[in-house]
Amino acid sequence: MTAGSPAQVTGLTALPPRTVEFRGARGGQAALTWGQQGIWRSTQWLDDGDPYFNLAWTLPVTGVADLDAVLRAVGRLVERHETLRTAFVRNGEDGENTGENTGENTGDSTGDSTVQRVSREGRLTVGVYEAAAKPMSAAKALAAELAGTGFDYAAELPIRCAVVCQRGRPRALALALSHLALDGWSLNMVAAEWPRLVAGEDLPGPGRQPLDQAASERSDPPPGGQALRHWRTGLASAPRSMFDFPARRPEEPRFVRHGMDSPAAAVAAEALAARHGVTTSSVLTVASAALLAAVTGHATAALQLIVSNRHHPGMEAMAGPAAQDGLCVIDLGDGTFADALRHGHRRTMATYRNGHYDPALVLAAWEAEAWHRGADIDLDAFFNDVRQAGRWQGLPPVDAGDAAALAALRGRTRTFFVGAYSKVKARIFFATGPAPSTCEFYVLVDTAFLPGDVAGRMLTGLEELLVRAVAEEVPLDQVAKIADLDPVLRPAGWTAIGNDWVDVPATEALLRRVCGTDLAAVVVEDAGDDTRDGAAARLTGYLVARPGLDTPEAVHTAVMRAAAGRTDVLAPHHYVLCAAPPAGPAGWPACPRLIEGDGRAPSSAMTLLGR
């Protein structure tokens, strides 16, 4: 493992690199942990070498430690945390198994045969550089450079590092880390350990490693039963997509991210949290959901929250990814923002409690709900609160009830463009930053659905919504106007069916294409008692039976196959197969019926789709 190419950072002079040898307590191989699986699936979605999931990190070197002491500390860090000695390989692809095998089943529960393989011993090449001035600044630039190239997960350890010296004395450690190795919580653990390792302290070993976590997750009975029930309930009540409207021509690059520093938004969020007995994390989550619902024309918003899972026993002291996505569904129909805060806080807290689960079981529940709903479920809308313990420290001492003081504080708000990306697995992504004395907030949007400038307007809209909500009751139907957002306009023919928007003409065209004839129709009818979510209408598909399409189950299978990946259509809730077509389009409901049903019942039909 090398430290990368010679630094191009201004003011750094490359010195001969050093080699650090390490030998940990054990090696081994196991299935991916549930936290690793989430990151791994996302890395596979990216192009080879994409650095999106790389972390640039810088640690100071204080005191009088010399270079040898710093290199020993690096070696001890790698020895302590097995995640820093882990490669991700196809199970058995090279016939090797380094060290002990910690379990019988070493494939992950999603069906991917990738395993985590921990090397017990090895070598790490550490770059050494001399800084002319400002060694910490130079180290940050160097860390960004080291993180600029994606890791080879099978052949390369997930850490690159270099020591930055000034006048021969180490001053900083520049690190590039794979998100497969560490998350934000782990970085804070490493930062706390680092000065003690440099000082030569003998630290107790970590209580749990990812190999141990993988074994725990495959225990009998496995954890996560309540979380699975939470997911099933959420999937049944969520819109199938927050982006069920016509796509637009994307910008280039397609994904755009903007950021904001707003002390005023933080002060307002604290005031709202105290007033309503909720957390600031819930305030920001509900505000993000309200903005998203307002711009997409939904009364219910679904966000996937990034759940750290560090409240589970043993996981609080483990270095390695533990976070998973949790589903949060918030009702934003009638009422005020304050009403939504109280309801949304309960939903947010339930989501954080239920974020540890077997991804394979949630995937099965997801696909079962999609099969019943009649469309693929696209929930690529995310919220991530990365603040330490979900709170700020050191906010300006401003009374949120003092309108003049809060207005003056808003004068310090700063918005900025972060970057544009060609490929991100998200339609929209809200996130906080770690800043302790301001609301550091980010919004990323997929410009195939929303213009790039919407990201910037959502940021200023978030501040305006929170500040306004401190001073007055804000009706939810006024959020778009307050935030200066333009709700999407759906063309004629789009109809709300429960929580879903559907292009009925496109759905009818899909059914006719499946049938291979114009002898089919989709009609919006009264749902009656045949609904789970209180929808006042359902789609009924009428068609003439023919060989291969002579049962509701066969038709539903064909429709679901043809509708894969689309957010504009919805499979009919009910199918009516007729012997002959009517004389005119309006005559379908009166046609003699051969057989009818929802087509959802048999599991064998899902097998035909590979579900």
C-alpha positions as CSV (number, residue, x, y, z in Angstrom):
1,M,0.0,0.0,0.0
2,T,1.5,3.3,-1.0
3,A,0.8,6.8,0.0
4,G,0.0,7.9,-3.5
5,S,1.9,10.1,-6.0
6,P,4.2,12.9,-4.8
7,A,2.2,15.8,-3.5
8,Q,1.3,18.7,-5.7
9,V,0.4,20.9,-2.8
10,T,2.1,24.2,-2.8
11,G,4.7,24.7,-0.1
12,L,5.3,21.0,0.5
13,T,8.6,19.3,-0.2
14,A,8.6,15.5,-0.5
15,L,11.0,13.6,1.7
16,P,11.8,9.8,1.4
17,P,8.7,7.8,2.4
18,R,8.7,5.5,5.4
19,T,7.4,1.9,5.7
20,V,5.3,1.0,8.8
21,E,5.0,-2.7,9.5
22,F,1.9,-3.8,11.5
23,R,0.8,-7.0,13.1
24,G,-2.6,-7.2,14.7
25,A,-4.1,-9.6,17.2
26,R,-5.9,-11.6,14.5
27,G,-6.9,-11.8,10.8
28,G,-10.0,-13.4,9.4
29,Q,-12.9,-13.4,7.0
30,A,-16.6,-12.9,7.4
31,A,-19.7,-11.7,5.7
32,L,-20.1,-7.9,5.4
33,T,-21.8,-6.3,8.4
34,W,-25.1,-4.6,7.7
35,G,-23.4,-1.2,7.9
36,Q,-20.7,-2.3,5.4
37,Q,-23.4,-3.7,3.1
38,G,-25.0,-0.3,2.7
39,I,-21.8,1.5,1.7
40,W,-20.7,-1.4,-0.4
41,R,-23.9,-1.4,-2.5
42,S,-23.4,2.4,-3.1
43,T,-19.8,2.0,-4.2
44,Q,-20.8,-0.6,-6.7
45,W,-23.2,1.9,-8.3
46,L,-20.3,4.3,-9.0
47,D,-17.7,4.0,-11.7
48,D,-14.4,2.4,-10.9
49,G,-12.0,4.8,-9.2
50,D,-14.7,7.3,-8.2
51,P,-13.6,8.9,-4.9
52,Y,-17.1,9.9,-3.8
53,F,-16.9,7.6,-0.7
54,N,-13.4,8.7,0.3
55,L,-12.9,10.7,3.5
56,A,-10.1,13.3,3.8
57,W,-9.0,13.7,7.5
58,T,-6.3,15.6,9.2
59,L,-5.0,15.0,12.8
60,P,-2.6,17.4,14.5
61,V,0.7,16.2,16.1
62,T,1.3,18.2,19.3
63,G,4.1,18.1,21.8
64,V,7.6,17.0,21.1
65,A,7.0,13.7,19.3
66,D,9.5,12.8,16.6
67,L,8.8,11.1,13.3
68,D,9.5,7.6,14.7
69,A,6.9,8.2,17.4
70,V,4.3,9.3,14.9
71,L,5.0,6.3,12.7
72,R,4.7,4.0,15.6
73,A,1.4,5.6,16.4
74,V,0.2,5.0,12.9
75,G,1.2,1.4,13.1
76,R,-0.6,0.9,16.5
77,L,-3.7,2.6,15.1
78,V,-3.8,0.1,12.2
79,E,-3.2,-2.8,14.6
80,R,-5.9,-1.7,17.0
81,H,-8.7,-1.3,14.4
82,E,-9.2,-4.3,12.1
83,T,-11.3,-2.1,9.8
84,L,-8.1,-0.4,8.7
85,R,-6.7,-3.7,7.6
86,T,-9.7,-4.9,5.7
87,A,-10.1,-5.7,2.0
88,F,-13.4,-6.4,0.3
89,V,-13.2,-9.4,-2.0
90,R,-15.4,-11.9,-3.7
91,N,-15.6,-14.9,-1.5
92,G,-13.2,-17.6,-2.7
93,E,-12.1,-15.6,-5.8
94,D,-8.4,-16.2,-5.0
95,G,-8.8,-19.3,-2.8
96,E,-7.3,-17.5,0.2
97,N,-8.5,-16.9,3.7
98,T,-6.1,-14.8,5.7
99,G,-6.1,-15.8,9.4
100,E,-9.1,-17.3,11.2
101,N,-12.5,-17.7,9.6
102,T,-15.0,-16.3,12.1
103,G,-18.2,-17.9,10.7
104,E,-19.6,-20.5,8.5
105,N,-21.6,-18.3,6.2
106,T,-19.3,-15.7,4.7
107,G,-21.6,-14.2,2.1
108,D,-23.7,-11.1,3.0
109,S,-27.4,-11.4,3.4
110,T,-28.2,-9.5,0.3
111,G,-27.0,-12.3,-1.9
112,D,-23.7,-10.6,-2.8
113,S,-20.8,-12.9,-2.2
114,T,-18.4,-10.1,-1.2
115,V,-16.7,-10.6,2.1
116,Q,-14.6,-8.6,4.5
117,R,-11.1,-10.0,4.8
118,V,-8.9,-8.7,7.6
119,S,-5.1,-9.0,7.1
120,R,-3.3,-9.8,10.4
121,E,-0.1,-8.3,9.3
122,G,1.4,-6.2,6.5
123,R,3.1,-2.9,5.5
124,L,1.9,0.6,5.0
125,T,3.9,3.1,3.1
126,V,3.7,6.6,4.7
127,G,4.6,9.7,2.8
128,V,6.7,12.3,4.6
129,Y,6.7,16.0,3.6
130,E,8.3,19.2,4.8
131,A,6.0,22.3,5.0
132,A,7.4,25.7,4.4
133,A,4.5,27.2,6.5
134,K,1.1,26.5,8.0
135,P,1.6,22.7,8.3
136,M,-2.1,22.0,9.2
137,S,-3.4,23.8,6.2
138,A,-0.8,22.0,4.0
139,A,-1.9,18.7,5.6
140,K,-5.6,19.4,4.8
141,A,-4.7,20.0,1.2
142,L,-2.5,16.9,1.1
143,A,-5.3,14.8,2.6
144,A,-7.7,16.0,-0.1
145,E,-5.1,15.0,-2.7
146,L,-4.7,11.6,-1.2
147,A,-8.5,11.1,-1.2
148,G,-8.8,12.2,-4.8
149,T,-8.6,8.7,-6.2
150,G,-10.9,5.8,-5.4
151,F,-9.6,2.8,-3.5
152,D,-9.1,-0.6,-5.0
153,Y,-11.2,-2.3,-2.3
154,A,-9.9,-5.8,-3.0
155,A,-6.2,-5.1,-3.3
156,E,-5.6,-1.9,-1.2
157,L,-6.0,-1.3,2.4
158,P,-8.6,1.5,3.1
159,I,-6.1,4.0,4.5
160,R,-3.5,6.3,2.9
161,C,-1.5,8.6,5.0
162,A,1.4,11.1,5.1
163,V,3.2,13.0,7.9
164,V,3.7,16.8,7.4
165,C,6.7,18.2,9.2
166,Q,8.0,21.7,9.8
167,R,11.7,22.2,10.4
168,G,11.9,18.4,10.8
169,R,9.3,18.1,13.5
170,P,6.0,16.3,12.7
171,R,3.1,18.6,12.9
172,A,0.1,16.8,11.2
173,L,-1.0,13.5,9.8
174,A,-2.9,13.7,6.5
175,L,-5.3,10.8,6.0
176,A,-7.4,9.5,3.2
177,L,-9.8,6.8,4.3
178,S,-12.5,4.7,2.7
179,H,-16.0,5.2,4.0
180,L,-16.1,1.4,4.0
181,A,-13.5,1.6,6.9
182,L,-14.7,4.5,9.0
183,D,-17.8,6.7,9.4
184,G,-18.2,10.0,11.2
185,W,-18.5,8.4,14.6
186,S,-15.3,6.3,14.0
187,L,-13.4,9.4,12.9
188,N,-14.2,11.0,16.3
189,M,-12.9,7.8,18.0
190,V,-9.7,7.9,16.1
191,A,-9.2,11.6,16.8
192,A,-9.6,11.0,20.5
193,E,-7.1,8.1,20.5
194,W,-4.5,9.8,18.3
195,P,-2.7,12.0,20.8
196,R,-2.6,9.2,23.3
197,L,-1.1,6.9,20.7
198,V,1.5,9.5,19.8
199,A,2.3,9.9,23.5
200,G,2.9,6.1,23.7
201,E,0.0,5.3,26.0
202,D,-1.0,1.7,26.3
203,L,-4.7,1.8,25.3
204,P,-7.2,-1.0,26.0
205,G,-8.3,-2.9,22.9
206,P,-11.6,-2.1,21.2
207,G,-14.5,-4.0,22.6
208,R,-15.9,-4.9,19.2
209,Q,-14.6,-5.2,15.7
210,P,-16.6,-5.6,12.4
211,L,-15.8,-9.3,12.4
212,D,-17.5,-9.6,15.8
213,Q,-20.4,-7.4,14.5
214,A,-20.9,-9.7,11.5
215,A,-21.2,-12.7,13.8
216,S,-23.7,-10.9,16.1
217,E,-25.9,-10.0,13.2
218,R,-26.1,-13.6,12.2
219,S,-27.0,-14.8,15.6
220,D,-30.2,-16.8,16.4
221,P,-32.5,-15.0,16.7
222,P,-31.1,-12.1,14.6
223,P,-31.6,-8.5,15.8
224,G,-33.9,-6.1,14.0
225,G,-37.4,-7.6,14.2
226,Q,-39.0,-4.4,15.4
227,A,-37.1,-2.4,12.7
228,L,-38.5,-4.7,10.0
229,R,-42.0,-4.0,11.2
230,H,-41.2,-0.3,11.2
231,W,-40.1,-0.5,7.6
232,R,-43.2,-2.4,6.5
233,T,-45.5,0.2,8.1
234,G,-43.5,3.0,6.5
235,L,-43.4,1.5,3.0
236,A,-47.2,1.0,3.1
237,S,-47.8,4.7,3.9
238,A,-45.1,6.4,1.9
239,P,-45.5,7.7,-1.6
240,R,-44.0,5.3,-4.1
241,S,-41.7,8.3,-5.0
242,M,-41.5,11.9,-4.0
243,F,-40.6,12.5,-7.7
244,D,-43.6,11.1,-9.4
245,F,-43.8,13.9,-12.1
246,P,-42.3,14.3,-15.6
247,A,-38.5,14.3,-15.7
248,R,-36.7,17.2,-17.3
249,R,-33.5,17.6,-19.3
250,P,-30.7,17.2,-16.7
251,E,-28.0,19.8,-16.3
252,E,-24.4,18.8,-16.8
253,P,-23.1,17.5,-14.5
254,R,-26.4,16.1,-13.4
255,F,-26.2,16.4,-9.6
256,V,-25.7,19.8,-7.9
257,R,-24.9,20.6,-4.3
258,H,-25.2,23.9,-2.4
259,G,-24.4,24.8,1.2
260,M,-25.3,27.4,3.8
261,D,-23.9,28.7,7.1
262,S,-26.8,30.3,9.0
263,P,-26.5,31.1,12.7
264,A,-30.0,32.5,12.6
265,A,-31.4,29.1,11.4
266,A,-29.7,27.4,14.3
267,V,-31.0,29.9,16.9
268,A,-34.5,29.5,15.4
269,A,-34.3,25.7,15.4
270,E,-33.2,25.7,19.1
271,A,-36.1,28.0,20.0
272,L,-38.6,25.8,18.1
273,A,-37.2,22.6,19.7
274,A,-37.5,24.1,23.2
275,R,-41.0,25.4,22.6
276,H,-42.4,22.2,21.2
277,G,-40.5,19.7,23.3
278,V,-38.6,18.2,20.3
279,T,-35.0,17.9,19.2
280,T,-33.3,20.2,16.7
281,S,-32.7,17.2,14.6
282,S,-36.4,16.7,14.3
283,V,-36.9,20.4,13.5
284,L,-34.4,20.2,10.6
285,T,-35.9,16.9,9.4
286,V,-39.5,18.1,9.4
287,A,-38.5,21.4,7.8
288,S,-36.6,19.5,5.0
289,A,-39.7,17.2,4.6
290,A,-42.0,20.2,4.4
291,L,-39.8,21.9,1.7
292,L,-39.7,18.7,-0.3
293,A,-43.4,18.0,-0.1
294,A,-44.2,21.6,-1.0
295,V,-42.1,21.6,-4.2
296,T,-43.2,18.1,-5.3
297,G,-46.9,18.5,-4.5
298,H,-47.3,15.8,-1.8
299,A,-49.2,15.8,1.5
300,T,-46.9,13.0,2.8
301,A,-43.2,13.1,2.7
302,A,-40.8,10.1,2.9
303,L,-37.2,10.6,3.8
304,Q,-34.5,8.1,4.5
305,L,-32.6,9.2,7.6
306,I,-29.0,8.0,8.0
307,V,-29.1,6.3,11.4
308,S,-25.8,5.9,13.2
309,N,-26.9,2.9,15.3
310,R,-24.4,3.7,18.0
311,H,-27.0,3.4,20.7
312,H,-26.9,-0.4,20.3
313,P,-24.8,-2.3,22.8
314,G,-21.2,-2.9,21.7
315,M,-21.5,-0.7,18.6
316,E,-20.7,2.5,20.4
317,A,-17.0,1.5,20.6
318,M,-16.6,-0.2,17.2
319,A,-14.5,1.5,14.5
320,G,-16.2,0.8,11.2
321,P,-19.4,1.8,9.4
322,A,-22.5,1.0,11.4
323,A,-25.0,3.4,9.9
324,Q,-28.0,2.3,7.9
325,D,-30.9,4.0,6.2
326,G,-34.1,4.4,8.2
327,L,-37.5,5.3,6.7
328,C,-39.3,8.3,8.1
329,V,-42.8,9.1,6.7
330,I,-44.3,12.4,7.8
331,D,-47.8,13.6,7.3
332,L,-47.8,17.1,6.0
333,G,-51.4,17.6,5.0
334,D,-53.5,20.2,6.8
335,G,-52.4,22.2,9.8
336,T,-49.4,24.2,10.7
337,F,-45.7,23.6,10.8
338,A,-45.9,23.4,14.6
339,D,-48.4,20.5,14.2
340,A,-46.0,18.8,11.7
341,L,-43.2,19.2,14.2
342,R,-44.9,17.4,17.0
343,H,-46.1,14.5,14.7
344,G,-42.8,14.5,12.8
345,H,-40.7,14.3,16.0
346,R,-42.4,11.1,16.9
347,R,-41.8,9.6,13.5
348,T,-38.2,10.8,13.5
349,M,-37.4,9.3,16.9
350,A,-39.1,6.0,15.8
351,T,-36.9,5.9,12.7
352,Y,-33.7,6.4,14.8
353,R,-34.8,3.6,17.1
354,N,-35.4,1.2,14.2
355,G,-32.3,1.7,12.0
356,H,-30.6,-1.6,12.6
357,Y,-31.9,-4.4,10.5
358,D,-31.0,-7.2,8.0
359,P,-31.0,-5.4,4.6
360,A,-32.1,-8.6,2.8
361,L,-35.3,-8.7,4.9
362,V,-36.0,-5.0,4.3
363,L,-35.4,-5.5,0.6
364,A,-37.9,-8.3,0.5
365,A,-40.5,-6.1,2.3
366,W,-39.7,-3.3,-0.1
367,E,-40.2,-5.5,-3.2
368,A,-43.4,-7.0,-1.7
369,E,-44.9,-3.6,-1.2
370,A,-43.9,-2.5,-4.7
371,W,-45.6,-5.6,-6.0
372,H,-48.8,-4.8,-4.1
373,R,-48.6,-1.1,-4.8
374,G,-48.1,-1.7,-8.5
375,A,-44.9,0.2,-9.2
376,D,-41.3,0.3,-8.2
377,I,-40.8,2.3,-5.0
378,D,-38.2,5.0,-5.4
379,L,-37.3,6.5,-2.0
380,D,-34.0,8.1,-2.9
381,A,-34.6,11.2,-0.7
382,F,-32.3,11.4,2.3
383,F,-31.5,13.4,5.4
384,N,-28.3,13.1,7.4
385,D,-27.6,14.9,10.6
386,V,-23.8,14.6,11.2
387,R,-23.6,16.9,14.2
388,Q,-22.0,15.4,17.3
389,A,-24.9,14.1,19.5
390,G,-27.3,15.9,17.1
391,R,-26.8,19.4,18.6
392,W,-24.9,22.6,18.4
393,Q,-22.5,24.1,20.9
394,G,-21.5,27.7,21.1
395,L,-24.4,29.3,19.3
396,P,-24.5,33.1,19.4
397,P,-26.4,34.4,22.5
398,V,-29.3,35.8,20.6
399,D,-32.9,35.7,21.9
400,A,-35.0,34.2,19.1
401,G,-37.9,36.2,20.3
402,D,-36.1,39.5,19.5
403,A,-37.0,40.0,15.9
404,A,-34.5,42.8,15.4
405,A,-31.6,40.7,16.8
406,L,-32.6,37.7,14.8
407,A,-32.8,39.8,11.6
408,A,-29.3,41.2,12.3
409,L,-28.1,37.6,12.8
410,R,-29.5,36.7,9.4
411,G,-27.0,39.2,7.9
412,R,-24.3,36.7,8.7
413,T,-25.9,34.0,6.6
414,R,-23.7,32.7,3.8
415,T,-24.7,30.5,0.9
416,F,-22.2,28.8,-1.5
417,F,-21.9,26.4,-4.3
418,V,-20.3,23.1,-3.2
419,G,-19.9,21.1,-6.4
420,A,-21.5,19.2,-9.2
421,Y,-21.4,15.4,-9.8
422,S,-22.2,13.1,-12.7
423,K,-23.5,10.2,-10.6
424,V,-25.1,10.1,-7.1
425,K,-27.6,7.6,-5.9
426,A,-30.1,10.2,-4.6
427,R,-32.8,12.4,-6.0
428,I,-32.3,14.8,-3.2
429,F,-30.1,14.8,-0.1
430,F,-30.4,17.1,2.9
431,A,-27.5,17.1,5.3
432,T,-26.1,19.1,8.2
433,G,-22.4,19.9,8.7
434,P,-20.4,19.5,11.9
435,A,-20.0,23.2,12.6
436,P,-20.8,23.9,16.3
437,S,-21.8,27.6,16.2
438,T,-24.0,27.8,13.0
439,C,-26.5,25.8,11.1
440,E,-24.2,24.3,8.4
441,F,-26.6,22.8,5.9
442,Y,-26.4,21.2,2.5
443,V,-28.9,20.3,-0.2
444,L,-28.1,18.1,-3.3
445,V,-30.6,17.8,-6.1
446,D,-30.9,15.6,-9.1
447,T,-31.4,18.1,-12.0
448,A,-33.3,15.5,-14.0
449,F,-36.2,16.3,-11.7
450,L,-35.5,19.7,-10.1
451,P,-33.5,22.7,-11.5
452,G,-30.1,23.1,-9.8
453,D,-31.0,26.5,-8.4
454,V,-33.7,24.8,-6.3
455,A,-30.9,23.5,-4.0
456,G,-29.9,27.1,-3.2
457,R,-33.5,28.3,-2.7
458,M,-34.2,25.4,-0.4
459,L,-31.4,26.5,1.8
460,T,-32.6,30.1,2.1
461,G,-36.1,28.7,2.3
462,L,-35.2,26.6,5.3
463,E,-33.9,29.6,7.1
464,E,-37.0,31.7,6.3
465,L,-39.3,28.9,7.4
466,L,-37.6,28.4,10.7
467,V,-37.3,32.1,11.5
468,R,-40.9,32.7,10.5
469,A,-42.1,29.7,12.6
470,V,-40.6,31.3,15.7
471,A,-42.6,34.4,15.2
472,E,-45.9,33.1,14.0
473,E,-48.0,30.0,13.1
474,V,-47.0,28.9,9.6
475,P,-49.7,27.0,7.6
476,L,-48.2,24.1,5.7
477,D,-49.9,25.1,2.5
478,Q,-47.9,28.4,2.6
479,V,-44.5,26.7,2.8
480,A,-43.7,26.9,-0.9
481,K,-44.6,30.6,-1.0
482,I,-42.6,31.4,2.2
483,A,-39.5,29.5,0.9
484,D,-39.8,31.0,-2.6
485,L,-40.2,27.6,-4.2
486,D,-42.1,26.9,-7.4
487,P,-44.1,23.6,-7.0
488,V,-43.8,21.3,-10.0
489,L,-46.6,21.4,-12.5
490,R,-48.0,18.1,-13.6
491,P,-49.6,18.0,-17.1
492,A,-53.2,17.1,-17.7
493,G,-54.0,13.5,-17.1
494,W,-52.0,13.2,-13.9
495,T,-54.2,12.1,-11.0
496,A,-53.6,11.6,-7.2
497,I,-54.3,8.0,-6.2
498,G,-53.8,7.8,-2.4
499,N,-50.2,9.2,-1.8
500,D,-49.2,8.6,-5.4
501,W,-49.4,10.8,-8.5
502,V,-50.1,8.8,-11.7
503,D,-50.1,9.7,-15.4
504,V,-53.3,7.8,-16.2
505,P,-53.0,8.1,-20.1
506,A,-49.4,6.8,-19.8
507,T,-50.6,3.9,-17.6
508,E,-53.3,3.1,-20.2
509,A,-50.7,3.2,-23.0
510,L,-48.5,0.8,-21.0
511,L,-51.3,-1.7,-20.5
512,R,-52.1,-1.6,-24.2
513,R,-48.5,-2.1,-25.1
514,V,-48.4,-5.1,-22.7
515,C,-51.5,-6.5,-24.4
516,G,-50.1,-5.8,-27.9
517,T,-53.4,-4.2,-28.9
518,D,-55.6,-1.1,-28.4
519,L,-58.2,-3.4,-26.8
520,A,-57.5,-2.2,-23.3
521,A,-58.4,0.7,-21.1
522,V,-57.5,2.1,-17.6
523,V,-60.4,3.8,-15.7
524,V,-60.2,5.8,-12.5
525,E,-63.0,4.4,-10.3
526,D,-64.2,4.7,-6.7
527,A,-62.1,2.5,-4.5
528,G,-64.9,1.5,-2.3
529,D,-63.6,-0.8,0.5
530,D,-60.8,-2.2,-1.6
531,T,-57.9,0.0,-0.3
532,R,-55.4,-0.1,2.5
533,D,-54.4,3.6,2.6
534,G,-57.7,5.4,2.4
535,A,-57.5,6.3,-1.3
536,A,-60.7,7.6,-2.7
537,A,-60.0,6.2,-6.1
538,R,-58.4,3.2,-7.8
539,L,-57.2,2.3,-11.3
540,T,-59.1,-0.5,-13.0
541,G,-57.6,-2.1,-16.1
542,Y,-60.0,-3.5,-18.7
543,L,-58.7,-5.8,-21.4
544,V,-59.7,-8.6,-23.7
545,A,-58.2,-11.9,-22.5
546,R,-55.8,-13.7,-24.8
547,P,-53.4,-16.7,-24.5
548,G,-50.7,-15.8,-21.9
549,L,-52.7,-12.9,-20.6
550,D,-55.8,-14.7,-19.4
551,T,-55.6,-14.2,-15.6
552,P,-55.2,-11.1,-13.5
553,E,-51.9,-12.6,-12.2
554,A,-50.4,-13.0,-15.6
555,V,-51.4,-9.4,-16.6
556,H,-50.0,-7.9,-13.4
557,T,-46.7,-9.7,-13.9
558,A,-46.4,-8.4,-17.4
559,V,-47.4,-4.8,-16.4
560,M,-44.9,-4.8,-13.5
561,R,-42.1,-6.0,-15.8
562,A,-42.9,-3.3,-18.4
563,A,-43.2,-0.5,-15.7
564,A,-39.8,-1.2,-14.0
565,G,-38.0,2.0,-13.1
566,R,-40.8,4.3,-14.1
567,T,-42.2,6.9,-11.7
568,D,-45.1,8.1,-13.9
569,V,-47.2,4.9,-14.2
570,L,-49.0,2.7,-11.7
571,A,-50.2,-0.8,-12.3
572,P,-54.0,-1.0,-12.1
573,H,-55.3,-2.0,-8.7
574,H,-57.9,-4.3,-10.3
575,Y,-58.0,-6.1,-13.6
576,V,-61.1,-7.1,-15.5
577,L,-60.6,-9.6,-18.3
578,C,-63.4,-9.5,-20.9
579,A,-64.4,-11.9,-23.7
580,A,-64.8,-9.1,-26.3
581,P,-64.2,-5.4,-26.4
582,P,-67.1,-2.9,-26.1
583,A,-68.5,-0.9,-29.0
584,G,-66.9,2.3,-27.6
585,P,-64.3,3.4,-25.0
586,A,-67.0,4.2,-22.4
587,G,-68.5,0.7,-22.6
588,W,-65.7,-1.3,-20.8
589,P,-67.3,-1.4,-17.4
590,A,-70.5,-3.0,-18.9
591,C,-68.6,-5.7,-20.9
592,P,-69.3,-9.4,-19.9
593,R,-66.5,-10.4,-17.6
594,L,-64.5,-13.7,-17.8
595,I,-62.4,-13.2,-14.7
596,E,-61.3,-10.3,-12.5
597,G,-59.0,-9.6,-9.5
598,D,-56.0,-7.6,-8.3
599,G,-53.4,-10.0,-9.7
600,R,-51.2,-9.6,-6.6
601,A,-51.8,-12.9,-4.7
602,P,-49.5,-15.6,-6.0
603,S,-45.9,-15.5,-5.0
604,S,-45.0,-17.4,-8.1
605,A,-45.7,-14.3,-10.1
606,M,-43.1,-12.4,-8.3
607,T,-40.6,-15.2,-9.0
608,L,-41.2,-14.6,-12.7
609,L,-39.9,-11.0,-12.2
610,G,-36.9,-12.2,-10.3
611,R,-38.4,-10.7,-7.1
